[in-house]
Amino acid sequence: MKKIASIKNAKICAFCVNWYDPCNSNLRPVNTVAGLWEYEHNAMCKCLIRNANMYAWASCPKFKRKF
């Protein structure tokens, strides 16, 4: 399921540099001026900090913005 979120406000794994998705295949820009991006809600990729697979909607206190 695809969802839209603001990359400026949302601190979710899909927008974090530590969420290993090298091609950013689960992200698509919707409106870059407003900072809106579409992401695959249930996608799972490896978190380089936790060393575990994390959902795109998950979050943690060590969030660092990807873009």
URFENWO-V54350 format. One record per residue. RES is the residue in one letter. SS is DSSP state (H for helix, E for strand, - for the rest). PSI is psi as a letter, one per 30 degrees, with the letter a starting at -180 (999 if undefined). NEAR is the number of other ideal C-beta (glycine too) atoms within 8 Angstrom. Layout:
res->(RES | RES)
ss->(SS | SS)
psi->(PSI | PSI)
near->(NEAR | NEAR)
This chain:
res->(M | K | K | I | A | S | I | K | N | A | K | I | C | A | F | C | V | N | W | Y | D | P | C | N | S | N | L | R | P | V | N | T | V | A | G | L | W | E | Y | E | H | N | A | M | C | K | C | L | I | R | N | A | N | M | Y | A | W | A | S | C | P | K | F | K | R | K | F)
ss->(- | E | E | E | E | E | - | - | - | - | - | - | H | H | H | E | - | - | E | E | - | - | - | - | - | - | E | E | E | E | E | - | - | - | - | E | E | E | E | E | - | - | - | E | E | E | E | - | - | - | - | E | E | E | E | - | - | - | - | - | - | - | - | - | E | - | -)
psi->(k | k | l | k | l | k | f | e | e | k | i | l | e | f | g | k | f | f | j | j | i | e | f | h | f | g | k | k | k | e | j | f | e | f | g | k | k | k | l | j | e | g | k | k | l | k | k | f | e | f | h | l | k | k | l | e | f | l | l | l | f | g | k | k | k | e | 999)
near->(5 | 7 | 8 | 8 | 12 | 9 | 12 | 5 | 7 | 8 | 7 | 12 | 15 | 14 | 16 | 13 | 6 | 10 | 15 | 8 | 11 | 4 | 4 | 7 | 5 | 10 | 11 | 6 | 8 | 7 | 7 | 6 | 4 | 6 | 10 | 12 | 13 | 10 | 16 | 9 | 10 | 8 | 11 | 7 | 12 | 9 | 15 | 7 | 7 | 6 | 6 | 6 | 6 | 12 | 9 | 16 | 10 | 8 | 7 | 9 | 3 | 6 | 9 | 7 | 8 | 9 | 4)
